[in-house]
Amino acid sequence: MPDRLLTIGETAELLGVGISSLRYWDDTGKLVAVRTPGGHRRYRLSTIEKFQGLDVYAENEDATAESEFVDDILALMDSFSAKLYGRRSAERRRKKKTDGDN
């Protein structure tokens, strides 16, 4: 009997992780997907069942590197957000001042 293939969304829900994690794991060989002729990822149910037996978040170099990468991205987003909102506040203050002069 052929192995059932799951979409990336079904697999993410089953494992309780985000789609981006599945893409990363596929790209790094941690949980390899098969590709459809259109290039979409499909995951074999038997592979997922074997994977569930592993400690996905074990403290290893890959998990640590991924965690540090995510932390760096979040810090960049916070910095960008602060700059963006700071700029918008300054623009609003200038507009109020200009509108008040008229």
Backbone as XML, in Angstrom:
<?xml version="1.0"?>
<chain id="A" units="angstrom">
  <residue number="1" name="MET">
    <atom name="N" x="0.849" y="-1.180" z="0.000"/>
    <atom name="CA" x="0.000" y="0.000" z="0.000"/>
    <atom name="C" x="0.890" y="1.237" z="0.000"/>
  </residue>
  <residue number="2" name="PRO">
    <atom name="N" x="0.628" y="2.217" z="-0.882"/>
    <atom name="CA" x="1.471" y="3.411" z="-0.943"/>
    <atom name="C" x="1.346" y="4.263" z="0.316"/>
  </residue>
  <residue number="3" name="ASP">
    <atom name="N" x="2.450" y="4.918" z="0.626"/>
    <atom name="CA" x="2.510" y="5.802" z="1.785"/>
    <atom name="C" x="1.694" y="7.062" z="1.509"/>
  </residue>
  <residue number="4" name="ARG">
    <atom name="N" x="0.905" y="7.489" z="2.465"/>
    <atom name="CA" x="0.102" y="8.710" z="2.309"/>
    <atom name="C" x="1.007" y="9.936" z="2.312"/>
  </residue>
  <residue number="5" name="LEU">
    <atom name="N" x="0.743" y="10.876" z="1.404"/>
    <atom name="CA" x="1.493" y="12.122" z="1.333"/>
    <atom name="C" x="0.654" y="13.251" z="1.899"/>
  </residue>
  <residue number="6" name="LEU">
    <atom name="N" x="1.256" y="14.047" z="2.772"/>
    <atom name="CA" x="0.573" y="15.177" z="3.394"/>
    <atom name="C" x="1.109" y="16.487" z="2.841"/>
  </residue>
  <residue number="7" name="THR">
    <atom name="N" x="0.247" y="17.494" z="2.770"/>
    <atom name="CA" x="0.685" y="18.823" z="2.348"/>
    <atom name="C" x="1.531" y="19.432" z="3.465"/>
  </residue>
  <residue number="8" name="ILE">
    <atom name="N" x="2.195" y="20.520" z="3.138"/>
    <atom name="CA" x="3.020" y="21.188" z="4.141"/>
    <atom name="C" x="2.148" y="21.731" z="5.280"/>
  </residue>
  <residue number="9" name="GLY">
    <atom name="N" x="0.944" y="22.200" z="4.962"/>
    <atom name="CA" x="0.028" y="22.692" z="5.995"/>
    <atom name="C" x="-0.438" y="21.582" z="6.919"/>
  </residue>
  <residue number="10" name="GLU">
    <atom name="N" x="-0.791" y="20.436" z="6.343"/>
    <atom name="CA" x="-1.218" y="19.289" z="7.153"/>
    <atom name="C" x="-0.075" y="18.820" z="8.055"/>
  </residue>
  <residue number="11" name="THR">
    <atom name="N" x="1.124" y="18.795" z="7.501"/>
    <atom name="CA" x="2.292" y="18.356" z="8.272"/>
    <atom name="C" x="2.590" y="19.320" z="9.403"/>
  </residue>
  <residue number="12" name="ALA">
    <atom name="N" x="2.517" y="20.625" z="9.117"/>
    <atom name="CA" x="2.760" y="21.641" z="10.150"/>
    <atom name="C" x="1.764" y="21.483" z="11.289"/>
  </residue>
  <residue number="13" name="GLU">
    <atom name="N" x="0.505" y="21.274" z="10.956"/>
    <atom name="CA" x="-0.526" y="21.100" z="11.988"/>
    <atom name="C" x="-0.283" y="19.830" z="12.795"/>
  </residue>
  <residue number="14" name="LEU">
    <atom name="N" x="0.057" y="18.765" z="12.120"/>
    <atom name="CA" x="0.299" y="17.487" z="12.791"/>
    <atom name="C" x="1.473" y="17.573" z="13.762"/>
  </residue>
  <residue number="15" name="LEU">
    <atom name="N" x="2.537" y="18.275" z="13.352"/>
    <atom name="CA" x="3.731" y="18.391" z="14.194"/>
    <atom name="C" x="3.659" y="19.573" z="15.166"/>
  </residue>
  <residue number="16" name="GLY">
    <atom name="N" x="2.709" y="20.480" z="14.936"/>
    <atom name="CA" x="2.591" y="21.637" z="15.811"/>
    <atom name="C" x="3.704" y="22.660" z="15.609"/>
  </residue>
  <residue number="17" name="VAL">
    <atom name="N" x="4.143" y="22.800" z="14.367"/>
    <atom name="CA" x="5.200" y="23.764" z="14.031"/>
    <atom name="C" x="4.728" y="24.638" z="12.876"/>
  </residue>
  <residue number="18" name="GLY">
    <atom name="N" x="5.476" y="25.669" z="12.578"/>
    <atom name="CA" x="5.154" y="26.545" z="11.468"/>
    <atom name="C" x="5.644" y="25.988" z="10.143"/>
  </residue>
  <residue number="19" name="ILE">
    <atom name="N" x="5.023" y="26.466" z="9.090"/>
    <atom name="CA" x="5.402" y="26.049" z="7.745"/>
    <atom name="C" x="6.851" y="26.428" z="7.454"/>
  </residue>
  <residue number="20" name="SER">
    <atom name="N" x="7.276" y="27.581" z="7.958"/>
    <atom name="CA" x="8.661" y="28.004" z="7.709"/>
    <atom name="C" x="9.656" y="27.035" z="8.344"/>
  </residue>
  <residue number="21" name="SER">
    <atom name="N" x="9.298" y="26.446" z="9.497"/>
    <atom name="CA" x="10.177" y="25.444" z="10.113"/>
    <atom name="C" x="10.300" y="24.220" z="9.221"/>
  </residue>
  <residue number="22" name="LEU">
    <atom name="N" x="9.187" y="23.791" z="8.651"/>
    <atom name="CA" x="9.228" y="22.630" z="7.755"/>
    <atom name="C" x="10.083" y="22.908" z="6.528"/>
  </residue>
  <residue number="23" name="ARG">
    <atom name="N" x="9.957" y="24.106" z="5.983"/>
    <atom name="CA" x="10.788" y="24.450" z="4.823"/>
    <atom name="C" x="12.276" y="24.436" z="5.196"/>
  </residue>
  <residue number="24" name="TYR">
    <atom name="N" x="12.583" y="25.003" z="6.373"/>
    <atom name="CA" x="13.971" y="25.028" z="6.848"/>
    <atom name="C" x="14.478" y="23.608" z="7.053"/>
  </residue>
  <residue number="25" name="TRP">
    <atom name="N" x="13.681" y="22.778" z="7.696"/>
    <atom name="CA" x="14.091" y="21.392" z="7.950"/>
    <atom name="C" x="14.293" y="20.641" z="6.639"/>
  </residue>
  <residue number="26" name="ASP">
    <atom name="N" x="13.446" y="20.897" z="5.648"/>
    <atom name="CA" x="13.613" y="20.249" z="4.351"/>
    <atom name="C" x="14.912" y="20.716" z="3.690"/>
  </residue>
  <residue number="27" name="ASP">
    <atom name="N" x="15.145" y="22.022" z="3.722"/>
    <atom name="CA" x="16.357" y="22.577" z="3.104"/>
    <atom name="C" x="17.636" y="22.080" z="3.778"/>
  </residue>
  <residue number="28" name="THR">
    <atom name="N" x="17.572" y="21.801" z="5.085"/>
    <atom name="CA" x="18.753" y="21.335" z="5.817"/>
    <atom name="C" x="18.817" y="19.823" z="5.942"/>
  </residue>
  <residue number="29" name="GLY">
    <atom name="N" x="17.815" y="19.117" z="5.406"/>
    <atom name="CA" x="17.833" y="17.659" z="5.424"/>
    <atom name="C" x="17.330" y="17.030" z="6.712"/>
  </residue>
  <residue number="30" name="LYS">
    <atom name="N" x="16.763" y="17.825" z="7.597"/>
    <atom name="CA" x="16.276" y="17.296" z="8.875"/>
    <atom name="C" x="14.972" y="16.509" z="8.712"/>
  </residue>
  <residue number="31" name="LEU">
    <atom name="N" x="14.082" y="16.994" z="7.876"/>
    <atom name="CA" x="12.824" y="16.312" z="7.542"/>
    <atom name="C" x="12.575" y="16.566" z="6.062"/>
  </residue>
  <residue number="32" name="VAL">
    <atom name="N" x="12.978" y="15.605" z="5.242"/>
    <atom name="CA" x="12.986" y="15.793" z="3.798"/>
    <atom name="C" x="11.599" y="15.544" z="3.211"/>
  </residue>
  <residue number="33" name="ALA">
    <atom name="N" x="11.186" y="16.455" z="2.348"/>
    <atom name="CA" x="9.911" y="16.340" z="1.636"/>
    <atom name="C" x="10.156" y="15.808" z="0.235"/>
  </residue>
  <residue number="34" name="VAL">
    <atom name="N" x="9.111" y="15.240" z="-0.334"/>
    <atom name="CA" x="9.152" y="14.897" z="-1.756"/>
    <atom name="C" x="8.490" y="16.058" z="-2.484"/>
  </residue>
  <residue number="35" name="ARG">
    <atom name="N" x="8.846" y="16.251" z="-3.734"/>
    <atom name="CA" x="8.308" y="17.372" z="-4.509"/>
    <atom name="C" x="7.330" y="16.862" z="-5.560"/>
  </residue>
  <residue number="36" name="THR">
    <atom name="N" x="6.257" y="17.621" z="-5.714"/>
    <atom name="CA" x="5.303" y="17.323" z="-6.779"/>
    <atom name="C" x="5.896" y="17.845" z="-8.092"/>
  </residue>
  <residue number="37" name="PRO">
    <atom name="N" x="5.322" y="17.466" z="-9.227"/>
    <atom name="CA" x="5.810" y="18.015" z="-10.498"/>
    <atom name="C" x="5.764" y="19.552" z="-10.520"/>
  </residue>
  <residue number="38" name="GLY">
    <atom name="N" x="4.858" y="20.143" z="-9.745"/>
    <atom name="CA" x="4.759" y="21.596" z="-9.678"/>
    <atom name="C" x="5.706" y="22.223" z="-8.663"/>
  </residue>
  <residue number="39" name="GLY">
    <atom name="N" x="6.483" y="21.391" z="-7.963"/>
    <atom name="CA" x="7.463" y="21.890" z="-7.006"/>
    <atom name="C" x="6.963" y="22.033" z="-5.578"/>
  </residue>
  <residue number="40" name="HIS">
    <atom name="N" x="5.741" y="21.593" z="-5.309"/>
    <atom name="CA" x="5.199" y="21.694" z="-3.955"/>
    <atom name="C" x="5.740" y="20.569" z="-3.073"/>
  </residue>
  <residue number="41" name="ARG">
    <atom name="N" x="5.909" y="20.871" z="-1.805"/>
    <atom name="CA" x="6.410" y="19.881" z="-0.858"/>
    <atom name="C" x="5.275" y="18.980" z="-0.382"/>
  </residue>
  <residue number="42" name="ARG">
    <atom name="N" x="5.587" y="17.695" z="-0.291"/>
    <atom name="CA" x="4.681" y="16.707" z="0.300"/>
    <atom name="C" x="5.514" y="15.865" z="1.250"/>
  </residue>
  <residue number="43" name="TYR">
    <atom name="N" x="4.929" y="15.500" z="2.372"/>
    <atom name="CA" x="5.637" y="14.737" z="3.394"/>
    <atom name="C" x="4.997" y="13.374" z="3.552"/>
  </residue>
  <residue number="44" name="ARG">
    <atom name="N" x="5.838" y="12.351" z="3.545"/>
    <atom name="CA" x="5.350" y="10.977" z="3.715"/>
    <atom name="C" x="4.931" y="10.794" z="5.176"/>
  </residue>
  <residue number="45" name="LEU">
    <atom name="N" x="3.746" y="10.213" z="5.365"/>
    <atom name="CA" x="3.238" y="9.978" z="6.709"/>
    <atom name="C" x="4.186" y="9.102" z="7.518"/>
  </residue>
  <residue number="46" name="SER">
    <atom name="N" x="4.772" y="8.107" z="6.886"/>
    <atom name="CA" x="5.706" y="7.223" z="7.607"/>
    <atom name="C" x="6.945" y="7.993" z="8.072"/>
  </residue>
  <residue number="47" name="THR">
    <atom name="N" x="7.413" y="8.944" z="7.259"/>
    <atom name="CA" x="8.576" y="9.759" z="7.632"/>
    <atom name="C" x="8.233" y="10.652" z="8.812"/>
  </residue>
  <residue number="48" name="ILE">
    <atom name="N" x="7.026" y="11.219" z="8.803"/>
    <atom name="CA" x="6.592" y="12.083" z="9.899"/>
    <atom name="C" x="6.477" y="11.279" z="11.194"/>
  </residue>
  <residue number="49" name="GLU">
    <atom name="N" x="5.933" y="10.085" z="11.097"/>
    <atom name="CA" x="5.792" y="9.238" z="12.285"/>
    <atom name="C" x="7.155" y="8.909" z="12.879"/>
  </residue>
  <residue number="50" name="LYS">
    <atom name="N" x="8.132" y="8.615" z="12.031"/>
    <atom name="CA" x="9.492" y="8.361" z="12.519"/>
    <atom name="C" x="10.076" y="9.625" z="13.132"/>
  </residue>
  <residue number="51" name="PHE">
    <atom name="N" x="9.840" y="10.760" z="12.489"/>
    <atom name="CA" x="10.354" y="12.042" z="12.958"/>
    <atom name="C" x="9.772" y="12.402" z="14.322"/>
  </residue>
  <residue number="52" name="GLN">
    <atom name="N" x="8.513" y="12.092" z="14.540"/>
    <atom name="CA" x="7.866" y="12.393" z="15.819"/>
    <atom name="C" x="8.518" y="11.642" z="16.970"/>
  </residue>
  <residue number="53" name="GLY">
    <atom name="N" x="9.166" y="10.542" z="16.672"/>
    <atom name="CA" x="9.864" y="9.788" z="17.700"/>
    <atom name="C" x="11.157" y="10.461" z="18.138"/>
  </residue>
  <residue number="54" name="LEU">
    <atom name="N" x="11.615" y="11.467" z="17.362"/>
    <atom name="CA" x="12.835" y="12.197" z="17.686"/>
    <atom name="C" x="12.490" y="13.432" z="18.501"/>
  </residue>
  <residue number="55" name="ASP">
    <atom name="N" x="13.440" y="13.915" z="19.270"/>
    <atom name="CA" x="13.262" y="15.163" z="19.998"/>
    <atom name="C" x="13.619" y="16.294" z="19.051"/>
  </residue>
  <residue number="56" name="VAL">
    <atom name="N" x="12.606" y="16.889" z="18.436"/>
    <atom name="CA" x="12.810" y="17.904" z="17.415"/>
    <atom name="C" x="13.591" y="19.090" z="17.954"/>
  </residue>
  <residue number="57" name="TYR">
    <atom name="N" x="13.354" y="19.455" z="19.195"/>
    <atom name="CA" x="13.989" y="20.635" z="19.757"/>
    <atom name="C" x="15.149" y="20.281" z="20.683"/>
  </residue>
  <residue number="58" name="ALA">
    <atom name="N" x="15.798" y="19.162" z="20.411"/>
    <atom name="CA" x="16.949" y="18.769" z="21.225"/>
    <atom name="C" x="18.016" y="19.841" z="21.144"/>
  </residue>
  <residue number="59" name="GLU">
    <atom name="N" x="18.747" y="19.996" z="22.232"/>
    <atom name="CA" x="19.819" y="20.996" z="22.254"/>
    <atom name="C" x="20.979" y="20.461" z="21.428"/>
  </residue>
  <residue number="60" name="ASN">
    <atom name="N" x="21.038" y="20.889" z="20.200"/>
    <atom name="CA" x="22.150" y="20.530" z="19.328"/>
    <atom name="C" x="22.554" y="21.759" z="18.544"/>
  </residue>
  <residue number="61" name="GLU">
    <atom name="N" x="23.591" y="21.636" z="17.759"/>
    <atom name="CA" x="24.102" y="22.792" z="17.025"/>
    <atom name="C" x="23.070" y="23.381" z="16.074"/>
  </residue>
  <residue number="62" name="ASP">
    <atom name="N" x="22.305" y="22.526" z="15.375"/>
    <atom name="CA" x="21.309" y="23.032" z="14.432"/>
    <atom name="C" x="20.223" y="23.816" z="15.149"/>
  </residue>
  <residue number="63" name="ALA">
    <atom name="N" x="19.704" y="23.264" z="16.246"/>
    <atom name="CA" x="18.647" y="23.950" z="16.990"/>
    <atom name="C" x="19.164" y="25.253" z="17.579"/>
  </residue>
  <residue number="64" name="THR">
    <atom name="N" x="20.383" y="25.246" z="18.090"/>
    <atom name="CA" x="20.958" y="26.459" z="18.660"/>
    <atom name="C" x="21.172" y="27.510" z="17.582"/>
  </residue>
  <residue number="65" name="ALA">
    <atom name="N" x="21.706" y="27.107" z="16.452"/>
    <atom name="CA" x="21.936" y="28.044" z="15.348"/>
    <atom name="C" x="20.622" y="28.609" z="14.846"/>
  </residue>
  <residue number="66" name="GLU">
    <atom name="N" x="19.601" y="27.769" z="14.724"/>
    <atom name="CA" x="18.292" y="28.234" z="14.270"/>
    <atom name="C" x="17.708" y="29.217" z="15.277"/>
  </residue>
  <residue number="67" name="SER">
    <atom name="N" x="17.819" y="28.915" z="16.547"/>
    <atom name="CA" x="17.306" y="29.788" z="17.596"/>
    <atom name="C" x="18.015" y="31.143" z="17.574"/>
  </residue>
  <residue number="68" name="GLU">
    <atom name="N" x="19.335" y="31.127" z="17.416"/>
    <atom name="CA" x="20.091" y="32.376" z="17.355"/>
    <atom name="C" x="19.701" y="33.186" z="16.126"/>
  </residue>
  <residue number="69" name="PHE">
    <atom name="N" x="19.468" y="32.510" z="15.017"/>
    <atom name="CA" x="19.053" y="33.184" z="13.793"/>
    <atom name="C" x="17.696" y="33.865" z="13.993"/>
  </residue>
  <residue number="70" name="VAL">
    <atom name="N" x="16.766" y="33.147" z="14.590"/>
    <atom name="CA" x="15.444" y="33.708" z="14.854"/>
    <atom name="C" x="15.558" y="34.904" z="15.798"/>
  </residue>
  <residue number="71" name="ASP">
    <atom name="N" x="16.374" y="34.793" z="16.840"/>
    <atom name="CA" x="16.588" y="35.912" z="17.764"/>
    <atom name="C" x="17.143" y="37.130" z="17.037"/>
  </residue>
  <residue number="72" name="ASP">
    <atom name="N" x="18.093" y="36.910" z="16.121"/>
    <atom name="CA" x="18.668" y="38.014" z="15.348"/>
    <atom name="C" x="17.612" y="38.677" z="14.466"/>
  </residue>
  <residue number="73" name="ILE">
    <atom name="N" x="16.777" y="37.877" z="13.820"/>
    <atom name="CA" x="15.726" y="38.418" z="12.960"/>
    <atom name="C" x="14.734" y="39.231" z="13.788"/>
  </residue>
  <residue number="74" name="LEU">
    <atom name="N" x="14.343" y="38.713" z="14.957"/>
    <atom name="CA" x="13.408" y="39.447" z="15.810"/>
    <atom name="C" x="14.003" y="40.765" z="16.282"/>
  </residue>
  <residue number="75" name="ALA">
    <atom name="N" x="15.286" y="40.773" z="16.610"/>
    <atom name="CA" x="15.946" y="42.008" z="17.036"/>
    <atom name="C" x="15.964" y="43.023" z="15.898"/>
  </residue>
  <residue number="76" name="LEU">
    <atom name="N" x="16.239" y="42.569" z="14.681"/>
    <atom name="CA" x="16.211" y="43.463" z="13.521"/>
    <atom name="C" x="14.816" y="44.031" z="13.282"/>
  </residue>
  <residue number="77" name="MET">
    <atom name="N" x="13.800" y="43.182" z="13.449"/>
    <atom name="CA" x="12.431" y="43.645" z="13.268"/>
    <atom name="C" x="12.071" y="44.688" z="14.321"/>
  </residue>
  <residue number="78" name="ASP">
    <atom name="N" x="12.477" y="44.463" z="15.570"/>
    <atom name="CA" x="12.218" y="45.434" z="16.632"/>
    <atom name="C" x="12.891" y="46.756" z="16.317"/>
  </residue>
  <residue number="79" name="SER">
    <atom name="N" x="14.136" y="46.693" z="15.877"/>
    <atom name="CA" x="14.885" y="47.903" z="15.550"/>
    <atom name="C" x="14.223" y="48.654" z="14.396"/>
  </residue>
  <residue number="80" name="PHE">
    <atom name="N" x="13.849" y="47.931" z="13.347"/>
    <atom name="CA" x="13.199" y="48.548" z="12.200"/>
    <atom name="C" x="11.867" y="49.171" z="12.610"/>
  </residue>
  <residue number="81" name="SER">
    <atom name="N" x="11.110" y="48.444" z="13.425"/>
    <atom name="CA" x="9.813" y="48.931" z="13.875"/>
    <atom name="C" x="9.968" y="50.225" z="14.674"/>
  </residue>
  <residue number="82" name="ALA">
    <atom name="N" x="10.948" y="50.268" z="15.570"/>
    <atom name="CA" x="11.179" y="51.469" z="16.376"/>
    <atom name="C" x="11.553" y="52.650" z="15.470"/>
  </residue>
  <residue number="83" name="LYS">
    <atom name="N" x="12.391" y="52.407" z="14.484"/>
    <atom name="CA" x="12.780" y="53.481" z="13.562"/>
    <atom name="C" x="11.587" y="53.941" z="12.737"/>
  </residue>
  <residue number="84" name="LEU">
    <atom name="N" x="10.794" y="52.989" z="12.263"/>
    <atom name="CA" x="9.640" y="53.320" z="11.440"/>
    <atom name="C" x="8.634" y="54.147" z="12.224"/>
  </residue>
  <residue number="85" name="TYR">
    <atom name="N" x="8.283" y="53.690" z="13.426"/>
    <atom name="CA" x="7.287" y="54.415" z="14.216"/>
    <atom name="C" x="7.842" y="55.736" z="14.719"/>
  </residue>
  <residue number="86" name="GLY">
    <atom name="N" x="9.129" y="55.787" z="15.005"/>
    <atom name="CA" x="9.749" y="57.052" z="15.394"/>
    <atom name="C" x="9.673" y="58.058" z="14.267"/>
  </residue>
  <residue number="87" name="ARG">
    <atom name="N" x="9.905" y="57.615" z="13.053"/>
    <atom name="CA" x="9.840" y="58.485" z="11.876"/>
    <atom name="C" x="8.414" y="58.970" z="11.664"/>
  </residue>
  <residue number="88" name="ARG">
    <atom name="N" x="7.442" y="58.078" z="11.823"/>
    <atom name="CA" x="6.045" y="58.468" z="11.634"/>
    <atom name="C" x="5.620" y="59.485" z="12.690"/>
  </residue>
  <residue number="89" name="SER">
    <atom name="N" x="6.074" y="59.314" z="13.931"/>
    <atom name="CA" x="5.758" y="60.276" z="14.988"/>
    <atom name="C" x="6.314" y="61.642" z="14.647"/>
  </residue>
  <residue number="90" name="ALA">
    <atom name="N" x="7.545" y="61.672" z="14.180"/>
    <atom name="CA" x="8.176" y="62.942" z="13.811"/>
    <atom name="C" x="7.413" y="63.595" z="12.665"/>
  </residue>
  <residue number="91" name="GLU">
    <atom name="N" x="6.983" y="62.815" z="11.692"/>
    <atom name="CA" x="6.220" y="63.361" z="10.568"/>
    <atom name="C" x="4.884" y="63.926" z="11.046"/>
  </residue>
  <residue number="92" name="ARG">
    <atom name="N" x="4.221" y="63.228" z="11.973"/>
    <atom name="CA" x="2.948" y="63.729" z="12.507"/>
    <atom name="C" x="3.154" y="65.042" z="13.259"/>
  </residue>
  <residue number="93" name="ARG">
    <atom name="N" x="4.236" y="65.116" z="14.047"/>
    <atom name="CA" x="4.519" y="66.357" z="14.783"/>
    <atom name="C" x="4.771" y="67.515" z="13.823"/>
  </residue>
  <residue number="94" name="ARG">
    <atom name="N" x="5.535" y="67.252" z="12.749"/>
    <atom name="CA" x="5.809" y="68.296" z="11.760"/>
    <atom name="C" x="4.520" y="68.743" z="11.079"/>
  </residue>
  <residue number="95" name="LYS">
    <atom name="N" x="3.661" y="67.770" z="10.744"/>
    <atom name="CA" x="2.401" y="68.091" z="10.072"/>
    <atom name="C" x="1.522" y="68.931" z="10.983"/>
  </residue>
  <residue number="96" name="LYS">
    <atom name="N" x="1.428" y="68.553" z="12.267"/>
    <atom name="CA" x="0.618" y="69.336" z="13.213"/>
    <atom name="C" x="1.163" y="70.761" z="13.325"/>
  </residue>
  <residue number="97" name="LYS">
    <atom name="N" x="2.472" y="70.882" z="13.379"/>
    <atom name="CA" x="3.085" y="72.199" z="13.494"/>
    <atom name="C" x="2.787" y="73.020" z="12.253"/>
  </residue>
  <residue number="98" name="THR">
    <atom name="N" x="2.910" y="72.413" z="11.074"/>
    <atom name="CA" x="2.651" y="73.104" z="9.808"/>
    <atom name="C" x="1.172" y="73.474" z="9.711"/>
  </residue>
  <residue number="99" name="ASP">
    <atom name="N" x="0.289" y="72.545" z="10.084"/>
    <atom name="CA" x="-1.155" y="72.815" z="10.042"/>
    <atom name="C" x="-1.536" y="73.897" z="11.034"/>
  </residue>
  <residue number="100" name="GLY">
    <atom name="N" x="-0.861" y="73.945" z="12.169"/>
    <atom name="CA" x="-1.135" y="74.952" z="13.190"/>
    <atom name="C" x="-0.692" y="76.340" z="12.793"/>
  </residue>
  <residue number="101" name="ASP">
    <atom name="N" x="0.289" y="76.438" z="11.914"/>
    <atom name="CA" x="0.793" y="77.735" z="11.454"/>
    <atom name="C" x="-0.176" y="78.404" z="10.500"/>
  </residue>
  <residue number="102" name="ASN">
    <atom name="N" x="-1.064" y="77.628" z="9.874"/>
    <atom name="CA" x="-1.996" y="78.202" z="8.881"/>
    <atom name="C" x="-3.211" y="78.752" z="9.516"/>
  </residue>
</chain>
